[in-house]
Amino acid sequence: MVISEKPVYWDDNEMLLINPLVIVEVLSRSTRGYDRGEKFSEYKTLPTFREYVLIEQTKCFVNVVRQI
């Protein structure tokens, strides 16, 4: 993750950062669908979220999705 300000956590849980600018995911067979679907939908609700970088684990491919 990339942030530009002081980290903000949900419910004081340091595992749940809620002000990322960029999120990077390495995809696996077992999580690919979830990362591209439901997880991405949740990320889009964060007001600071601007870019999602998806890296394939088994081949040379990177997908970048930008929020405007």
mmCIF file as Biopython writes it, N, C-alpha, C and O atoms, coordinates in Angstrom:
data_model
#
loop_
_atom_site.group_PDB
_atom_site.id
_atom_site.type_symbol
_atom_site.label_atom_id
_atom_site.label_alt_id
_atom_site.label_comp_id
_atom_site.label_asym_id
_atom_site.label_entity_id
_atom_site.label_seq_id
_atom_site.pdbx_PDB_ins_code
_atom_site.Cartn_x
_atom_site.Cartn_y
_atom_site.Cartn_z
_atom_site.occupancy
_atom_site.B_iso_or_equiv
_atom_site.auth_seq_id
_atom_site.auth_asym_id
_atom_site.pdbx_PDB_model_num
ATOM 1   N N  . MET A ? 1  ? 0.831   -1.182  0.000   1.0 0.0 1  A 1 
ATOM 2   C CA . MET A ? 1  ? 0.000   0.000   0.000   1.0 0.0 1  A 1 
ATOM 3   C C  . MET A ? 1  ? 0.871   1.239   0.000   1.0 0.0 1  A 1 
ATOM 4   O O  . MET A ? 1  ? 1.998   1.244   0.497   1.0 0.0 1  A 1 
ATOM 5   N N  . VAL A ? 2  ? 0.310   2.284   -0.574  1.0 0.0 2  A 1 
ATOM 6   C CA . VAL A ? 2  ? 0.958   3.592   -0.561  1.0 0.0 2  A 1 
ATOM 7   C C  . VAL A ? 2  ? -0.023  4.566   0.068   1.0 0.0 2  A 1 
ATOM 8   O O  . VAL A ? 2  ? -1.196  4.605   -0.305  1.0 0.0 2  A 1 
ATOM 9   N N  . ILE A ? 3  ? 0.459   5.349   1.020   1.0 0.0 3  A 1 
ATOM 10  C CA . ILE A ? 3  ? -0.358  6.394   1.630   1.0 0.0 3  A 1 
ATOM 11  C C  . ILE A ? 3  ? 0.416   7.699   1.568   1.0 0.0 3  A 1 
ATOM 12  O O  . ILE A ? 3  ? 1.638   7.684   1.424   1.0 0.0 3  A 1 
ATOM 13  N N  . SER A ? 4  ? -0.275  8.825   1.674   1.0 0.0 4  A 1 
ATOM 14  C CA . SER A ? 4  ? 0.430   10.117  1.624   1.0 0.0 4  A 1 
ATOM 15  C C  . SER A ? 4  ? 0.274   10.923  2.910   1.0 0.0 4  A 1 
ATOM 16  O O  . SER A ? 4  ? 0.859   11.996  3.055   1.0 0.0 4  A 1 
ATOM 17  N N  . GLU A ? 5  ? -0.496  10.409  3.815   1.0 0.0 5  A 1 
ATOM 18  C CA . GLU A ? 5  ? -0.735  11.098  5.076   1.0 0.0 5  A 1 
ATOM 19  C C  . GLU A ? 5  ? -0.476  10.129  6.227   1.0 0.0 5  A 1 
ATOM 20  O O  . GLU A ? 5  ? -0.012  9.006   6.028   1.0 0.0 5  A 1 
ATOM 21  N N  . LYS A ? 6  ? -0.782  10.584  7.407   1.0 0.0 6  A 1 
ATOM 22  C CA . LYS A ? 6  ? -0.684  9.719   8.578   1.0 0.0 6  A 1 
ATOM 23  C C  . LYS A ? 6  ? -1.653  8.547   8.396   1.0 0.0 6  A 1 
ATOM 24  O O  . LYS A ? 6  ? -2.791  8.754   7.976   1.0 0.0 6  A 1 
ATOM 25  N N  . PRO A ? 7  ? -1.223  7.324   8.704   1.0 0.0 7  A 1 
ATOM 26  C CA . PRO A ? 7  ? -2.123  6.177   8.559   1.0 0.0 7  A 1 
ATOM 27  C C  . PRO A ? 7  ? -3.382  6.327   9.409   1.0 0.0 7  A 1 
ATOM 28  O O  . PRO A ? 7  ? -3.329  6.772   10.555  1.0 0.0 7  A 1 
ATOM 29  N N  . VAL A ? 8  ? -4.500  5.948   8.826   1.0 0.0 8  A 1 
ATOM 30  C CA . VAL A ? 8  ? -5.779  5.938   9.536   1.0 0.0 8  A 1 
ATOM 31  C C  . VAL A ? 8  ? -6.266  4.496   9.526   1.0 0.0 8  A 1 
ATOM 32  O O  . VAL A ? 8  ? -6.337  3.863   8.473   1.0 0.0 8  A 1 
ATOM 33  N N  . TYR A ? 9  ? -6.600  3.983   10.702  1.0 0.0 9  A 1 
ATOM 34  C CA . TYR A ? 9  ? -7.014  2.596   10.837  1.0 0.0 9  A 1 
ATOM 35  C C  . TYR A ? 9  ? -8.488  2.506   11.215  1.0 0.0 9  A 1 
ATOM 36  O O  . TYR A ? 9  ? -9.026  3.364   11.914  1.0 0.0 9  A 1 
ATOM 37  N N  . TRP A ? 10 ? -9.120  1.447   10.733  1.0 0.0 10 A 1 
ATOM 38  C CA . TRP A ? 10 ? -10.515 1.196   11.078  1.0 0.0 10 A 1 
ATOM 39  C C  . TRP A ? 10 ? -10.558 0.544   12.441  1.0 0.0 10 A 1 
ATOM 40  O O  . TRP A ? 10 ? -9.919  -0.481  12.678  1.0 0.0 10 A 1 
ATOM 41  N N  . ASP A ? 11 ? -11.312 1.145   13.327  1.0 0.0 11 A 1 
ATOM 42  C CA . ASP A ? 11 ? -11.525 0.579   14.664  1.0 0.0 11 A 1 
ATOM 43  C C  . ASP A ? 11 ? -10.211 0.354   15.423  1.0 0.0 11 A 1 
ATOM 44  O O  . ASP A ? 11 ? -10.109 -0.583  16.214  1.0 0.0 11 A 1 
ATOM 45  N N  . ASP A ? 12 ? -9.215  1.202   15.188  1.0 0.0 12 A 1 
ATOM 46  C CA . ASP A ? 12 ? -7.899  1.090   15.825  1.0 0.0 12 A 1 
ATOM 47  C C  . ASP A ? 12 ? -7.190  -0.244  15.561  1.0 0.0 12 A 1 
ATOM 48  O O  . ASP A ? 12 ? -6.292  -0.630  16.309  1.0 0.0 12 A 1 
ATOM 49  N N  . ASN A ? 13 ? -7.593  -0.940  14.506  1.0 0.0 13 A 1 
ATOM 50  C CA . ASN A ? 13 ? -6.972  -2.200  14.120  1.0 0.0 13 A 1 
ATOM 51  C C  . ASN A ? 13 ? -5.891  -1.905  13.083  1.0 0.0 13 A 1 
ATOM 52  O O  . ASN A ? 13 ? -6.214  -1.549  11.950  1.0 0.0 13 A 1 
ATOM 53  N N  . GLU A ? 14 ? -4.624  -2.045  13.441  1.0 0.0 14 A 1 
ATOM 54  C CA . GLU A ? 14 ? -3.529  -1.694  12.540  1.0 0.0 14 A 1 
ATOM 55  C C  . GLU A ? 14 ? -3.423  -2.591  11.315  1.0 0.0 14 A 1 
ATOM 56  O O  . GLU A ? 14 ? -2.581  -2.352  10.449  1.0 0.0 14 A 1 
ATOM 57  N N  . MET A ? 15 ? -4.251  -3.605  11.228  1.0 0.0 15 A 1 
ATOM 58  C CA . MET A ? 15 ? -4.290  -4.452  10.030  1.0 0.0 15 A 1 
ATOM 59  C C  . MET A ? 15 ? -5.267  -3.900  8.994   1.0 0.0 15 A 1 
ATOM 60  O O  . MET A ? 15 ? -5.292  -4.370  7.857   1.0 0.0 15 A 1 
ATOM 61  N N  . LEU A ? 16 ? -6.074  -2.904  9.379   1.0 0.0 16 A 1 
ATOM 62  C CA . LEU A ? 16 ? -7.116  -2.391  8.494   1.0 0.0 16 A 1 
ATOM 63  C C  . LEU A ? 16 ? -6.913  -0.903  8.216   1.0 0.0 16 A 1 
ATOM 64  O O  . LEU A ? 16 ? -7.568  -0.054  8.820   1.0 0.0 16 A 1 
ATOM 65  N N  . LEU A ? 17 ? -6.017  -0.604  7.314   1.0 0.0 17 A 1 
ATOM 66  C CA . LEU A ? 17 ? -5.718  0.762   6.910   1.0 0.0 17 A 1 
ATOM 67  C C  . LEU A ? 17 ? -6.825  1.267   5.988   1.0 0.0 17 A 1 
ATOM 68  O O  . LEU A ? 17 ? -7.175  0.590   5.021   1.0 0.0 17 A 1 
ATOM 69  N N  . ILE A ? 18 ? -7.383  2.450   6.271   1.0 0.0 18 A 1 
ATOM 70  C CA . ILE A ? 18 ? -8.517  2.926   5.471   1.0 0.0 18 A 1 
ATOM 71  C C  . ILE A ? 18 ? -8.216  4.187   4.658   1.0 0.0 18 A 1 
ATOM 72  O O  . ILE A ? 18 ? -9.137  4.807   4.128   1.0 0.0 18 A 1 
ATOM 73  N N  . ASN A ? 19 ? -6.939  4.576   4.550   1.0 0.0 19 A 1 
ATOM 74  C CA . ASN A ? 19 ? -6.637  5.748   3.724   1.0 0.0 19 A 1 
ATOM 75  C C  . ASN A ? 19 ? -5.507  5.498   2.716   1.0 0.0 19 A 1 
ATOM 76  O O  . ASN A ? 19 ? -4.601  6.322   2.588   1.0 0.0 19 A 1 
ATOM 77  N N  . PRO A ? 20 ? -5.556  4.362   1.998   1.0 0.0 20 A 1 
ATOM 78  C CA . PRO A ? 20 ? -4.523  4.114   1.003   1.0 0.0 20 A 1 
ATOM 79  C C  . PRO A ? 20 ? -4.781  4.897   -0.286  1.0 0.0 20 A 1 
ATOM 80  O O  . PRO A ? 20 ? -5.928  5.166   -0.644  1.0 0.0 20 A 1 
ATOM 81  N N  . LEU A ? 21 ? -3.708  5.254   -0.967  1.0 0.0 21 A 1 
ATOM 82  C CA . LEU A ? 21 ? -3.808  5.820   -2.318  1.0 0.0 21 A 1 
ATOM 83  C C  . LEU A ? 21 ? -3.685  4.706   -3.351  1.0 0.0 21 A 1 
ATOM 84  O O  . LEU A ? 21 ? -4.440  4.651   -4.322  1.0 0.0 21 A 1 
ATOM 85  N N  . VAL A ? 22 ? -2.721  3.823   -3.121  1.0 0.0 22 A 1 
ATOM 86  C CA . VAL A ? 22 ? -2.430  2.727   -4.046  1.0 0.0 22 A 1 
ATOM 87  C C  . VAL A ? 22 ? -2.410  1.420   -3.258  1.0 0.0 22 A 1 
ATOM 88  O O  . VAL A ? 22 ? -1.859  1.346   -2.160  1.0 0.0 22 A 1 
ATOM 89  N N  . ILE A ? 23 ? -3.022  0.392   -3.843  1.0 0.0 23 A 1 
ATOM 90  C CA . ILE A ? 23 ? -2.993  -0.948  -3.261  1.0 0.0 23 A 1 
ATOM 91  C C  . ILE A ? 23 ? -2.432  -1.890  -4.314  1.0 0.0 23 A 1 
ATOM 92  O O  . ILE A ? 23 ? -2.858  -1.871  -5.468  1.0 0.0 23 A 1 
ATOM 93  N N  . VAL A ? 24 ? -1.468  -2.717  -3.905  1.0 0.0 24 A 1 
ATOM 94  C CA . VAL A ? 24 ? -0.827  -3.680  -4.802  1.0 0.0 24 A 1 
ATOM 95  C C  . VAL A ? 24 ? -1.171  -5.085  -4.319  1.0 0.0 24 A 1 
ATOM 96  O O  . VAL A ? 24 ? -1.017  -5.402  -3.140  1.0 0.0 24 A 1 
ATOM 97  N N  . GLU A ? 25 ? -1.641  -5.926  -5.248  1.0 0.0 25 A 1 
ATOM 98  C CA . GLU A ? 25 ? -1.987  -7.314  -4.921  1.0 0.0 25 A 1 
ATOM 99  C C  . GLU A ? 25 ? -1.223  -8.249  -5.843  1.0 0.0 25 A 1 
ATOM 100 O O  . GLU A ? 25 ? -1.117  -7.992  -7.043  1.0 0.0 25 A 1 
ATOM 101 N N  . VAL A ? 26 ? -0.689  -9.330  -5.290  1.0 0.0 26 A 1 
ATOM 102 C CA . VAL A ? 26 ? -0.134  -10.418 -6.084  1.0 0.0 26 A 1 
ATOM 103 C C  . VAL A ? 26 ? -1.222  -11.477 -6.167  1.0 0.0 26 A 1 
ATOM 104 O O  . VAL A ? 26 ? -1.659  -12.011 -5.147  1.0 0.0 26 A 1 
ATOM 105 N N  . LEU A ? 27 ? -1.658  -11.779 -7.384  1.0 0.0 27 A 1 
ATOM 106 C CA . LEU A ? 27 ? -2.775  -12.698 -7.584  1.0 0.0 27 A 1 
ATOM 107 C C  . LEU A ? 27 ? -2.323  -14.152 -7.519  1.0 0.0 27 A 1 
ATOM 108 O O  . LEU A ? 27 ? -1.226  -14.502 -7.953  1.0 0.0 27 A 1 
ATOM 109 N N  . SER A ? 28 ? -3.187  -14.977 -6.973  1.0 0.0 28 A 1 
ATOM 110 C CA . SER A ? 28 ? -2.977  -16.427 -6.991  1.0 0.0 28 A 1 
ATOM 111 C C  . SER A ? 28 ? -4.241  -17.060 -7.563  1.0 0.0 28 A 1 
ATOM 112 O O  . SER A ? 28 ? -5.281  -16.407 -7.656  1.0 0.0 28 A 1 
ATOM 113 N N  . ARG A ? 29 ? -4.150  -18.316 -7.940  1.0 0.0 29 A 1 
ATOM 114 C CA . ARG A ? 29 ? -5.336  -18.996 -8.495  1.0 0.0 29 A 1 
ATOM 115 C C  . ARG A ? 29 ? -6.508  -18.966 -7.522  1.0 0.0 29 A 1 
ATOM 116 O O  . ARG A ? 29 ? -7.656  -18.766 -7.921  1.0 0.0 29 A 1 
ATOM 117 N N  . SER A ? 30 ? -6.209  -19.165 -6.246  1.0 0.0 30 A 1 
ATOM 118 C CA . SER A ? 30 ? -7.286  -19.273 -5.260  1.0 0.0 30 A 1 
ATOM 119 C C  . SER A ? 30 ? -7.912  -17.933 -4.889  1.0 0.0 30 A 1 
ATOM 120 O O  . SER A ? 30 ? -9.041  -17.913 -4.398  1.0 0.0 30 A 1 
ATOM 121 N N  . THR A ? 31 ? -7.221  -16.810 -5.105  1.0 0.0 31 A 1 
ATOM 122 C CA . THR A ? 31 ? -7.768  -15.505 -4.701  1.0 0.0 31 A 1 
ATOM 123 C C  . THR A ? 31 ? -8.052  -14.553 -5.860  1.0 0.0 31 A 1 
ATOM 124 O O  . THR A ? 31 ? -8.622  -13.483 -5.644  1.0 0.0 31 A 1 
ATOM 125 N N  . ARG A ? 32 ? -7.671  -14.912 -7.072  1.0 0.0 32 A 1 
ATOM 126 C CA . ARG A ? 32 ? -7.797  -14.026 -8.238  1.0 0.0 32 A 1 
ATOM 127 C C  . ARG A ? 32 ? -9.207  -13.448 -8.384  1.0 0.0 32 A 1 
ATOM 128 O O  . ARG A ? 32 ? -9.364  -12.236 -8.524  1.0 0.0 32 A 1 
ATOM 129 N N  . GLY A ? 33 ? -10.213 -14.288 -8.353  1.0 0.0 33 A 1 
ATOM 130 C CA . GLY A ? 33 ? -11.591 -13.831 -8.531  1.0 0.0 33 A 1 
ATOM 131 C C  . GLY A ? 33 ? -12.033 -12.877 -7.434  1.0 0.0 33 A 1 
ATOM 132 O O  . GLY A ? 33 ? -12.656 -11.851 -7.709  1.0 0.0 33 A 1 
ATOM 133 N N  . TYR A ? 34 ? -11.713 -13.210 -6.205  1.0 0.0 34 A 1 
ATOM 134 C CA . TYR A ? 34 ? -12.067 -12.361 -5.066  1.0 0.0 34 A 1 
ATOM 135 C C  . TYR A ? 34 ? -11.348 -11.015 -5.139  1.0 0.0 34 A 1 
ATOM 136 O O  . TYR A ? 34 ? -11.955 -9.970  -4.904  1.0 0.0 34 A 1 
ATOM 137 N N  . ASP A ? 35 ? -10.036 -11.042 -5.471  1.0 0.0 35 A 1 
ATOM 138 C CA . ASP A ? 35 ? -9.260  -9.800  -5.552  1.0 0.0 35 A 1 
ATOM 139 C C  . ASP A ? 35 ? -9.800  -8.870  -6.635  1.0 0.0 35 A 1 
ATOM 140 O O  . ASP A ? 35 ? -9.850  -7.656  -6.436  1.0 0.0 35 A 1 
ATOM 141 N N  . ARG A ? 36 ? -10.200 -9.420  -7.765  1.0 0.0 36 A 1 
ATOM 142 C CA . ARG A ? 36 ? -10.702 -8.600  -8.882  1.0 0.0 36 A 1 
ATOM 143 C C  . ARG A ? 36 ? -12.166 -8.194  -8.696  1.0 0.0 36 A 1 
ATOM 144 O O  . ARG A ? 36 ? -12.624 -7.232  -9.313  1.0 0.0 36 A 1 
ATOM 145 N N  . GLY A ? 37 ? -12.882 -8.903  -7.871  1.0 0.0 37 A 1 
ATOM 146 C CA . GLY A ? 37 ? -14.316 -8.661  -7.707  1.0 0.0 37 A 1 
ATOM 147 C C  . GLY A ? 37 ? -14.683 -7.975  -6.413  1.0 0.0 37 A 1 
ATOM 148 O O  . GLY A ? 37 ? -14.609 -6.752  -6.292  1.0 0.0 37 A 1 
ATOM 149 N N  . GLU A ? 38 ? -15.082 -8.786  -5.446  1.0 0.0 38 A 1 
ATOM 150 C CA . GLU A ? 38 ? -15.595 -8.269  -4.172  1.0 0.0 38 A 1 
ATOM 151 C C  . GLU A ? 38 ? -14.588 -7.386  -3.436  1.0 0.0 38 A 1 
ATOM 152 O O  . GLU A ? 38 ? -14.951 -6.334  -2.909  1.0 0.0 38 A 1 
ATOM 153 N N  . LYS A ? 39 ? -13.342 -7.806  -3.401  1.0 0.0 39 A 1 
ATOM 154 C CA . LYS A ? 39 ? -12.316 -7.034  -2.692  1.0 0.0 39 A 1 
ATOM 155 C C  . LYS A ? 39 ? -12.125 -5.665  -3.357  1.0 0.0 39 A 1 
ATOM 156 O O  . LYS A ? 39 ? -12.047 -4.647  -2.670  1.0 0.0 39 A 1 
ATOM 157 N N  . PHE A ? 40 ? -12.051 -5.642  -4.686  1.0 0.0 40 A 1 
ATOM 158 C CA . PHE A ? 40 ? -11.906 -4.383  -5.410  1.0 0.0 40 A 1 
ATOM 159 C C  . PHE A ? 40 ? -13.114 -3.473  -5.171  1.0 0.0 40 A 1 
ATOM 160 O O  . PHE A ? 40 ? -12.951 -2.262  -5.022  1.0 0.0 40 A 1 
ATOM 161 N N  . SER A ? 41 ? -14.299 -4.030  -5.134  1.0 0.0 41 A 1 
ATOM 162 C CA . SER A ? 41 ? -15.507 -3.241  -4.855  1.0 0.0 41 A 1 
ATOM 163 C C  . SER A ? 41 ? -15.422 -2.576  -3.491  1.0 0.0 41 A 1 
ATOM 164 O O  . SER A ? 41 ? -15.828 -1.425  -3.330  1.0 0.0 41 A 1 
ATOM 165 N N  . GLU A ? 42 ? -14.898 -3.295  -2.516  1.0 0.0 42 A 1 
ATOM 166 C CA . GLU A ? 42 ? -14.730 -2.724  -1.177  1.0 0.0 42 A 1 
ATOM 167 C C  . GLU A ? 42 ? -13.687 -1.603  -1.187  1.0 0.0 42 A 1 
ATOM 168 O O  . GLU A ? 42 ? -13.898 -0.553  -0.581  1.0 0.0 42 A 1 
ATOM 169 N N  . TYR A ? 43 ? -12.579 -1.824  -1.866  1.0 0.0 43 A 1 
ATOM 170 C CA . TYR A ? 43 ? -11.539 -0.792  -1.951  1.0 0.0 43 A 1 
ATOM 171 C C  . TYR A ? 43 ? -12.084 0.497   -2.562  1.0 0.0 43 A 1 
ATOM 172 O O  . TYR A ? 43 ? -11.721 1.592   -2.132  1.0 0.0 43 A 1 
ATOM 173 N N  . LYS A ? 44 ? -12.946 0.370   -3.554  1.0 0.0 44 A 1 
ATOM 174 C CA . LYS A ? 44 ? -13.491 1.557   -4.240  1.0 0.0 44 A 1 
ATOM 175 C C  . LYS A ? 44 ? -14.327 2.442   -3.322  1.0 0.0 44 A 1 
ATOM 176 O O  . LYS A ? 44 ? -14.592 3.597   -3.656  1.0 0.0 44 A 1 
ATOM 177 N N  . THR A ? 45 ? -14.742 1.926   -2.181  1.0 0.0 45 A 1 
ATOM 178 C CA . THR A ? 45 ? -15.533 2.733   -1.246  1.0 0.0 45 A 1 
ATOM 179 C C  . THR A ? 45 ? -14.658 3.643   -0.386  1.0 0.0 45 A 1 
ATOM 180 O O  . THR A ? 45 ? -15.172 4.544   0.276   1.0 0.0 45 A 1 
ATOM 181 N N  . LEU A ? 46 ? -13.343 3.420   -0.388  1.0 0.0 46 A 1 
ATOM 182 C CA . LEU A ? 46 ? -12.431 4.242   0.410   1.0 0.0 46 A 1 
ATOM 183 C C  . LEU A ? 46 ? -12.193 5.570   -0.311  1.0 0.0 46 A 1 
ATOM 184 O O  . LEU A ? 46 ? -11.795 5.561   -1.476  1.0 0.0 46 A 1 
ATOM 185 N N  . PRO A ? 47 ? -12.422 6.696   0.337   1.0 0.0 47 A 1 
ATOM 186 C CA . PRO A ? 47 ? -12.343 7.995   -0.339  1.0 0.0 47 A 1 
ATOM 187 C C  . PRO A ? 47 ? -10.959 8.353   -0.884  1.0 0.0 47 A 1 
ATOM 188 O O  . PRO A ? 47 ? -10.867 9.105   -1.854  1.0 0.0 47 A 1 
ATOM 189 N N  . THR A ? 48 ? -9.890  7.841   -0.292  1.0 0.0 48 A 1 
ATOM 190 C CA . THR A ? 48 ? -8.543  8.184   -0.753  1.0 0.0 48 A 1 
ATOM 191 C C  . THR A ? 48 ? -8.033  7.260   -1.859  1.0 0.0 48 A 1 
ATOM 192 O O  . THR A ? 48 ? -7.043  7.571   -2.521  1.0 0.0 48 A 1 
ATOM 193 N N  . PHE A ? 49 ? -8.696  6.140   -2.060  1.0 0.0 49 A 1 
ATOM 194 C CA . PHE A ? 49 ? -8.242  5.103   -2.998  1.0 0.0 49 A 1 
ATOM 195 C C  . PHE A ? 49 ? -8.205  5.617   -4.437  1.0 0.0 49 A 1 
ATOM 196 O O  . PHE A ? 49 ? -9.195  6.148   -4.941  1.0 0.0 49 A 1 
ATOM 197 N N  . ARG A ? 50 ? -7.039  5.451   -5.100  1.0 0.0 50 A 1 
ATOM 198 C CA . ARG A ? 50 ? -6.878  5.950   -6.469  1.0 0.0 50 A 1 
ATOM 199 C C  . ARG A ? 50 ? -6.387  4.917   -7.472  1.0 0.0 50 A 1 
ATOM 200 O O  . ARG A ? 50 ? -6.691  5.023   -8.661  1.0 0.0 50 A 1 
ATOM 201 N N  . GLU A ? 51 ? -5.627  3.911   -7.013  1.0 0.0 51 A 1 
ATOM 202 C CA . GLU A ? 51 ? -5.007  2.995   -7.970  1.0 0.0 51 A 1 
ATOM 203 C C  . GLU A ? 51 ? -4.881  1.596   -7.379  1.0 0.0 51 A 1 
ATOM 204 O O  . GLU A ? 51 ? -4.520  1.424   -6.215  1.0 0.0 51 A 1 
ATOM 205 N N  . TYR A ? 52 ? -5.187  0.602   -8.211  1.0 0.0 52 A 1 
ATOM 206 C CA . TYR A ? 52 ? -5.124  -0.813  -7.821  1.0 0.0 52 A 1 
ATOM 207 C C  . TYR A ? 52 ? -4.174  -1.501  -8.789  1.0 0.0 52 A 1 
ATOM 208 O O  . TYR A ? 52 ? -4.401  -1.482  -9.999  1.0 0.0 52 A 1 
ATOM 209 N N  . VAL A ? 53 ? -3.118  -2.105  -8.274  1.0 0.0 53 A 1 
ATOM 210 C CA . VAL A ? 53 ? -2.119  -2.774  -9.095  1.0 0.0 53 A 1 
ATOM 211 C C  . VAL A ? 53 ? -2.219  -4.275  -8.839  1.0 0.0 53 A 1 
ATOM 212 O O  . VAL A ? 53 ? -2.026  -4.738  -7.714  1.0 0.0 53 A 1 
ATOM 213 N N  . LEU A ? 54 ? -2.520  -5.026  -9.889  1.0 0.0 54 A 1 
ATOM 214 C CA . LEU A ? 54 ? -2.676  -6.475  -9.789  1.0 0.0 54 A 1 
ATOM 215 C C  . LEU A ? 54 ? -1.519  -7.139  -10.530 1.0 0.0 54 A 1 
ATOM 216 O O  . LEU A ? 54 ? -1.320  -6.896  -11.720 1.0 0.0 54 A 1 
ATOM 217 N N  . ILE A ? 55 ? -0.767  -7.967  -9.835  1.0 0.0 55 A 1 
ATOM 218 C CA . ILE A ? 55 ? 0.403   -8.630  -10.402 1.0 0.0 55 A 1 
ATOM 219 C C  . ILE A ? 55 ? 0.128   -10.129 -10.472 1.0 0.0 55 A 1 
ATOM 220 O O  . ILE A ? 55 ? -0.193  -10.759 -9.465  1.0 0.0 55 A 1 
ATOM 221 N N  . GLU A ? 56 ? 0.258   -10.688 -11.665 1.0 0.0 56 A 1 
ATOM 222 C CA . GLU A ? 56 ? 0.085   -12.132 -11.824 1.0 0.0 56 A 1 
ATOM 223 C C  . GLU A ? 56 ? 1.270   -12.859 -11.197 1.0 0.0 56 A 1 
ATOM 224 O O  . GLU A ? 56 ? 2.419   -12.447 -11.359 1.0 0.0 56 A 1 
ATOM 225 N N  . GLN A ? 57 ? 0.990   -13.911 -10.500 1.0 0.0 57 A 1 
ATOM 226 C CA . GLN A ? 57 ? 2.026   -14.669 -9.806  1.0 0.0 57 A 1 
ATOM 227 C C  . GLN A ? 57 ? 2.773   -15.629 -10.736 1.0 0.0 57 A 1 
ATOM 228 O O  . GLN A ? 57 ? 3.962   -15.883 -10.543 1.0 0.0 57 A 1 
ATOM 229 N N  . THR A ? 58 ? 2.081   -16.156 -11.735 1.0 0.0 58 A 1 
ATOM 230 C CA . THR A ? 58 ? 2.670   -17.217 -12.551 1.0 0.0 58 A 1 
ATOM 231 C C  . THR A ? 58 ? 3.094   -16.789 -13.947 1.0 0.0 58 A 1 
ATOM 232 O O  . THR A ? 58 ? 3.625   -17.603 -14.701 1.0 0.0 58 A 1 
ATOM 233 N N  . LYS A ? 59 ? 2.871   -15.526 -14.309 1.0 0.0 59 A 1 
ATOM 234 C CA . LYS A ? 59 ? 3.319   -15.044 -15.615 1.0 0.0 59 A 1 
ATOM 235 C C  . LYS A ? 59 ? 3.665   -13.563 -15.515 1.0 0.0 59 A 1 
ATOM 236 O O  . LYS A ? 59 ? 3.328   -12.901 -14.533 1.0 0.0 59 A 1 
ATOM 237 N N  . CYS A ? 60 ? 4.319   -13.067 -16.508 1.0 0.0 60 A 1 
ATOM 238 C CA . CYS A ? 60 ? 4.776   -11.675 -16.503 1.0 0.0 60 A 1 
ATOM 239 C C  . CYS A ? 60 ? 3.634   -10.771 -16.985 1.0 0.0 60 A 1 
ATOM 240 O O  . CYS A ? 60 ? 3.521   -10.480 -18.176 1.0 0.0 60 A 1 
ATOM 241 N N  . PHE A ? 61 ? 2.787   -10.331 -16.040 1.0 0.0 61 A 1 
ATOM 242 C CA . PHE A ? 61 ? 1.646   -9.489  -16.391 1.0 0.0 61 A 1 
ATOM 243 C C  . PHE A ? 61 ? 1.247   -8.639  -15.184 1.0 0.0 61 A 1 
ATOM 244 O O  . PHE A ? 61 ? 1.102   -9.144  -14.071 1.0 0.0 61 A 1 
ATOM 245 N N  . VAL A ? 62 ? 1.075   -7.348  -15.427 1.0 0.0 62 A 1 
ATOM 246 C CA . VAL A ? 62 ? 0.628   -6.418  -14.389 1.0 0.0 62 A 1 
ATOM 247 C C  . VAL A ? 62 ? -0.547  -5.618  -14.958 1.0 0.0 62 A 1 
ATOM 248 O O  . VAL A ? 62 ? -0.488  -5.132  -16.088 1.0 0.0 62 A 1 
ATOM 249 N N  . ASN A ? 63 ? -1.597  -5.489  -14.176 1.0 0.0 63 A 1 
ATOM 250 C CA . ASN A ? 63 ? -2.784  -4.724  -14.556 1.0 0.0 63 A 1 
ATOM 251 C C  . ASN A ? 63 ? -2.932  -3.586  -13.560 1.0 0.0 63 A 1 
ATOM 252 O O  . ASN A ? 63 ? -2.913  -3.810  -12.350 1.0 0.0 63 A 1 
ATOM 253 N N  . VAL A ? 64 ? -3.081  -2.350  -14.070 1.0 0.0 64 A 1 
ATOM 254 C CA . VAL A ? 64 ? -3.252  -1.181  -13.204 1.0 0.0 64 A 1 
ATOM 255 C C  . VAL A ? 64 ? -4.619  -0.569  -13.485 1.0 0.0 64 A 1 
ATOM 256 O O  . VAL A ? 64 ? -4.943  -0.251  -14.630 1.0 0.0 64 A 1 
ATOM 257 N N  . VAL A ? 65 ? -5.419  -0.405  -12.430 1.0 0.0 65 A 1 
ATOM 258 C CA . VAL A ? 65 ? -6.748  0.183   -12.540 1.0 0.0 65 A 1 
ATOM 259 C C  . VAL A ? 65 ? -6.712  1.496   -11.759 1.0 0.0 65 A 1 
ATOM 260 O O  . VAL A ? 65 ? -6.327  1.520   -10.590 1.0 0.0 65 A 1 
ATOM 261 N N  . ARG A ? 66 ? -7.113  2.578   -12.409 1.0 0.0 66 A 1 
ATOM 262 C CA . ARG A ? 66 ? -7.102  3.892   -11.749 1.0 0.0 66 A 1 
ATOM 263 C C  . ARG A ? 66 ? -8.524  4.375   -11.527 1.0 0.0 66 A 1 
ATOM 264 O O  . ARG A ? 66 ? -9.387  4.261   -12.397 1.0 0.0 66 A 1 
ATOM 265 N N  . GLN A ? 67 ? -8.740  4.917   -10.338 1.0 0.0 67 A 1 
ATOM 266 C CA . GLN A ? 67 ? -10.003 5.560   -9.992  1.0 0.0 67 A 1 
ATOM 267 C C  . GLN A ? 67 ? -9.865  7.057   -10.287 1.0 0.0 67 A 1 
ATOM 268 O O  . GLN A ? 67 ? -8.819  7.649   -10.023 1.0 0.0 67 A 1 
ATOM 269 N N  . ILE A ? 68 ? -10.881 7.643   -10.811 1.0 0.0 68 A 1 
ATOM 270 C CA . ILE A ? 68 ? -10.848 9.088   -11.079 1.0 0.0 68 A 1 
ATOM 271 C C  . ILE A ? 68 ? -11.742 9.793   -10.086 1.0 0.0 68 A 1 
ATOM 272 O O  . ILE A ? 68 ? -11.865 11.017  -10.126 1.0 0.0 68 A 1 
#
